[in-house]
Amino acid sequence: MPVSTVLLYILGIVVVALGVLLSILLHEAGHFFFAKLFKVRVGQFMVGFGKTLWSRKIGETEFGVKALPLGGYISMSGMYPPIKPGGKARTASTGFFQTLVQDAGPAVVETLDPEPDDQDDRSGFFKTLVSDARSASADTILPGHEDRVFYKLAIWKRIIIMLGGPAMNLVIATVLLAIILTSFGIQQIVPTVDSVQKCVLPASSTSTTCPADYTPTPAAKAGFRTGDKILSLNGVAVTSWTQTVDIIEKLPNKKVTAVVLRDGHRVTLVATPLLSSRYETNPVTGAVVKGSNGKPIVHNVGFLGIGPSVAIVKQPISAVGPTVWADTANVAGVVINLPQRLVGVWNAAFGSAARDPNGPIGLVGVGRIAGQVAATPGVSLVQKFGTLLSLLASLNIALFVFNLIPLMPLDGGHIIGALWEGLKRGVAKLFRRPDPGPVDTAKVVPLTFAVVIVLGAMSLLLVYADIVKPITLPN
């Protein structure tokens, strides 16, 4: 491999790595902004985990960079309420791995000693988790700041703080997609002729050559050429290849007048599509659809004998919203079916099954794809940069969707906790019962511990699969 190609490969990885770190930083900045807006004390704003490489205190918050660039977190006072009314609130963080260290770690090493007013039954591993979660980092709540805690905020404020991070990822993805669609464009099938089939061949034929007594296709007889841009069919202006196909398929054995742009001049061509049979296929999987009798569904349609071109087409700003929605829905579908897809990843990594190119991928795989994009020959630097931006946009949409999963320690878990508290208080008010007080979210720390273990195992599986059976770009 040439040195220049290797350097481009490395550059692609570096660009995406920096983009991921910036996305994580802005995610935590989303939490930080609203936490400060609602007067919650934030003790730390860190990028990375582990040993602190650099930090600086600005006001009451310590900003810093840590050794392992695997995420980030902000540390807010009082995400866990006290076990008893009037007790001391506890500090917790928004970070995924930080939550593991802060909440689960103390129980494993058994080094923390809960304060007397928060003492509960420590018998059993999971009760120890709950107890130590309440006790962790209590000394960061300074005297005079006892009311600047997360759990005392109005429920809607807590939800906004926790939505701040995922919302920032969605904003990043939207901005990147707006740049990509309007400035770089996307690959699109266009109504420009890329190929003209010379002869009519049976659908079952695998031959690519015409027999001596062949029947020319309607397109060949009419004089269509490669590069003809179809402007209209039977007086109807054509703007997409789908529209072209729809018109032709509805007019078997009927004359079609096509106006094409050829070498800067308008040319009129007249063709009569042949009657042809076409299997109905699933638009997503491409599989042939069968009827109630078990036989493939066949449609009789018009056939002309031309193939479309693929071009990079810039999109209007109005296309950004639908694109973001479609990408978000696709990622949500992957998350919903994650257990099944992970089975597929396992079978591919440890067996002979093929890796699903549309399945989940880890950071190692993302880096590999970024390197491939940057090192692809015959592609301009502008196109490569646009593809890398598209990769970062997809990652931010994935972060947006993933963080909304309603499980602790993810942001969605904290949001569900706030909503549950609102429901409990609403029911109590409706039936004129005493205010039940804040929901003790520390009680779900054992579940948090389990979720972290499962997601950690998932991450390791993806890393292994990305190494032994990576997803690669099509040639």
N, C-alpha and C positions, 0 to 999 in steps of 0.2 A: 504494500500500500504506500503510495507517495507520501512524503512528509507533509505536503500541503493538505492532503486529504485527512491525515491524522490530526493536524492542527485545527482544521475545520470541525472535525468530529468533537474534539475537546472543547472548542469554542461553543458549539451547540449545547453541550452539557452544561457549561459554565453559565451561558445565557439563561437557560431554563432554571438552573439551580438558584441563581440570583433572583429570578422572577418568583420562584416558589417562596424564598425567604422574605421577599418584599410583600408577597401576598399574606404570609403568616403575620408579618409585622403589622400590616394594615388591618388584618382581622382583629388582632388584639387592640389596635388603636380604636377600632369601632366600639369595643367594650369599654375602653378607657375613657373615651370622649363622653359617653353617656353616664358612666359612673361618676366622673368629675362633675358633670352637669347636675346630677342629682345629689351632690355633696357626699358621696361615699368615699371614705378614705382608701386610697390605693397605695399600698406600701412598696410594690415592685412592678416594674414593666420590663420583662426580660425576653430576649430573643435567644432561643436555644435552652439546653438543660445541662446539668452537671456543674462543673467547676466554672466560676465566674472569671472570664478573661479580662473584662473591663467593665467598670460601672461608674456612674456619677449621680449624685443625689441632686435633684432639682426640686426645690420646695420640699414636700413631704414624700416624694416618690423617688425611689432608686431606679434609674434606667441603666440597663447593662446588656452585655453579650456574654453568653456562656459557651462552653466548649463543644457541646453536641448540637449542631444545627438541625434538630429534628422537630422543631416547633417553637412555641413561645407561650407566654402566659402573663397575665396581670394578677396581682394578689390583692383581693378586696377584703375589707374587714366585715366580719359577720355574715358570711354566707350560710353558716350553720347557727341556728338559734341556740340559746342555752337550754339545758334539759329542764330547768326550773325557772318560773317567772322571776325576773330580776337578776338572773345569773349572768355570767359573762359571755358575750357573743364570741364566735370563733371566726378566725380568718381562713379563707380558702381561696383558690385560684381558678382561673378559666382554662388553664392548660391541661391537656389530656394526660401527658406523662407526668406533669407536675402533680396532678391529682393523685396519681398512683403513688408517687413518692410521699406526698404529704398525708394522704388519708390511709393508704394501705400499709405503707412502709413502717410507720411507728408500731403497728400491731405485730408485725413480723419480728422486729428487733426488740420489742417490748422495753423501750427506754423512757417513754413518757409517763408522767405521773399526773393523773387528772386532779383538778382542784376539788376540795371537799364539797363545794356547793353544786358541783356537776358530777359527783360520783354516782355511778350506776353499777349494776352487777357486771363484773368483768370476767365471770366464769365463761369459758368458751371462746374460741377464736373469733367468731363473728361479733360477739358482744364487745370483745376487745377492739375490734375495728371501729365500732360505733363510738366507744368511749374515747379512743385516741383521736378520732376525727374531730371530736368536739374540743379536745385539749390542744390540738396542734396550733402553734404560732399565736397563742393567746396574748403573748407579751407585745405583739405589734399593735394592739389596740391601746392607744395612748390615753392617759387621764384627760378628761374633758372632751374626748371624741367618742364617747360611748354611744351617742345617738347617730353617728355617721357610719352606720352599719347597713349591710345589704338587706338583712331580713326585716328591718323596720320600715323599709320603703313601701309605698303603695304598690299593689300587685302590678299595675300597668307599668310602673317605672322599672320594676325588676325584669319584666318581660322585655321591655325596650333595651335594657342593658344587655341582656343575653342575646337578643336579636341583633344587636349592634355588630357583632363579629361576623356572623353569616351574611348579614345584609351588605357589609363591606365587600365580601367576596362576590356577591351578586353584582354590586356596582362595578367592581373591577372587571368581571366577565362582560358586563354590558358595554363598558367603555372599549374594551379590547375588541369585542365583536363589531362595534360601530366602526372602529378604525379599519378592521379587516374587510368588512362588507363594502364600505364606501370608498376606501382608498386602495386596497389591494384587489378586492373582488374575490369571487369563489368560482370553482370549476362548475360549469353548467352545460347541460346538453342544449345545443342551439339549433335552430332550423336552417342550418347550412349543410349542404350535401358533402359528406366525407367519402362516401363510396356509392357506386352505382353497380348493382348486380346485373351481370351481362345476360344470364339466362334463367329460366324458370326451372327449379329443381324440386323434386318431391321433398316433403318435410322429413322423410325418413332417410334421405340421401346424406352420406357423409363426404361426398366428393366435393372438391373445390374447383373442378374444371368442368367446362360445358361439353356435352356430347356433340358429335358431328351434326346431328339433326335437331339441335336445341331450338327451343322457343324463346325468343328474346323477351325480356321483362318489359312491362309498359314504360318504365323509366328509360330503359335503353332505347326503345323505339321512339320515344318522344324527344330524345336528345339531351337528357339531363347530364351534367358534367360535375365532376368533383370541384367543390369550391362555390357552386351556385348557392346563393343565399335566397331562400324562399321568402318572398314579400307578401304574396297573397295566393289563395286558392279559391277559384270561382267567385272572385270579387271580395272575399273575406280576408282582411288583413291578418297576417300570421305573425305572432310574437313569441311562440314557443314550439318546441318539437312535439310536446304532448298535443297541442292544438292541431298540428300538422297531421299526426297519426289519427286523431279523432275524425278529422274531416275525410281523410282517405279511406279509413275503414268503413265509413258509413255510405260510401259511394261505389260499391262493386258494380262492374259492367256499365258504369256511367262516366261520361266524359268529364274530365277535370281540367280546367284552364289554370295553369300556374304561371305567375309572373315572378321571375327570379332576377337577382342582380348578379351580372357576370362581367368581370373586368370593368366595373363602373357603369355598365349599360344595362337597361332593363330589357329582358328577353322574355317573350311569351311562349310557353310550351303547352301542348295539349296531349293528355294521356288518358287512357281508360283503364282504371285499376281492375285486375282480375279478381274473380271470386276465389277466396282462399279460406281454408279452415285453420283455426287457431285455438290451442288449448287455453282455458282460463287458468290463471296462476295466482297464487297468493301474493299480494303486493309487497309483503314483508319478507317472507321466506323464499319466494320464487317457486314453491312447490306447486305441482299441478293439482287443481281443485277437482274433487270427484263429487258426483251427484248422489242422490239417495239410492240409486241402483248400483253404486260402486264403480261406475265407469266415469272416465274423465269428461268434464263438461267442455263441449266444443262450440265455438262461435264461428259463423261464416262472416268473413270481413273482406274488405277490399285490400289488394296488395299491389304496391307500385314498384318496389325494388330499389329503394334508396336507404342509405344509412346516415345518421346524424353526426355532427362534429361536436367535440368538447372544447369549450373555450373558457378563459378567465373573464368573468363578467362582473363589473362593479354594480353594487346594489343600491337602491335608494335607502335613505335613513329609516323609512317606514318598514323596512325588512328586518330591522334590528330586534324589535319586540317579539315578532313571531319566531325568529331564530333562537332567541334566548329561551322562550317558552318551550320550543321543541327540544332543545338541548337539555333543559332542566327535566322535562318529562322523560327523556331517554335515560338520564342518569338515575332518576327516581325509579324507573323500571329495573335498572341493574341492581339498585340497593334493595328493592323489594324481593327480588329473586336471588339475593346474594348467597344464601346457603346452597341453593342448587348450583349456582355458578362456581362457587368455591369447590364443590365436588368435582366439577369439570376441570378446574385448575389442578386439583389433586391428581385426578386420573391422567392428566397430561404430564404433570411433573414426575410422577412415579410410575407411569405406564406408557403405553404406545398411542394413547388418544391424542388427537390434534388439539392444539391450544386455540380457544375461541378468540378471534381477533377483536371481537366486540365485548369481550369479557373484562373482568377487573384486572388491573395492572398496578404494580407497585412502583416506588420511586426509582428503583434500579431500571425497570422497564421503561419508565418515562425518560430517564436519562439516555438510555440506549436509542430510543426513537429520536430524541432531540439530536443526538450525534449523527444518526443516519440522515436526518433531514438536512443538517448543515453540510454533510459530506457528499450529498447526492450530486453526481456530475450532470452537466447539461441544464442545470436550473439556476436562474439568476439569483443574486444575493437578496434582491428585493422579495422574490417569491419565497426564498428560504426563511427570511425574517418574518414574513406574513404567516408562514406555516408554524413557526415557533410561537408567535403570538396566539395563534389559534389553539395550540397545545396548552398554553398558559390559561387561556379563556376556559377551556374544558376542565382544567384542574381546579379553577376557582368555582366553577359550577359544581364540581364534585365536592369541594369543601363546603359549599353552601348547603347542598342537600345532605351530606353526611352529618354535618354538625346539627342538623335539625332532627336527627333520629331521637325519639323521646326516651333516651336512656342516659342516666348519669354515667360518666362525667361529661357527656356531650352537652352542648348548649340546650338542645331540645329537652334533656332531662331536667334541667333547672327551670325551663319554661313550663313543663308539665307540673313540676312541684308548685310553682306559683299559681297555676290555674287550679290545681287541686285545693290549694289553700283558699282561693277565692270562692270555689264551689262550697267548701265546708262552711265558710263564714256566711255565705249567702243563704244556705239552708238554715243555719242557726238563727240568722236575723229573721228569716221568713217565719220560723216557728217560735220566735221570741225566746230563744235559748241563749245562755251565756256565750260570749265570743270564745271560740275554741283556741284562739291564739295562733301563732305561726306553726306551720307544718314542720315537724322535726325531720328535715331532709337528711340528717346524719344517719337516720335509721336505714337508709338505702345504701349506705357505704358498702356493706357486704355485696350487694348487687353490683355496685360500681366496681368493686374489686374483681368480681367474676367477669364483668363486661371487659375490663382492661385486659384480663388474661386471654379472653377469647379474641379480642381485637389484636392483641400482641401476637397471638398464634397465627392469626390471619395474615398479619404483616410479614411474619417470617416465611409463611408458605408462599406469599407473592414474591418475596425476594428470591427464594429458592427457585421458583418457577421461572422468574425473569432471567435467571442465570442459566438454568439447564435447558429450558425450552421457551426462549423469549418470543414475544410478539414482534414481528418485523414488518417494515413497510413493504407493500407489494412492489415488484419490479416494474 
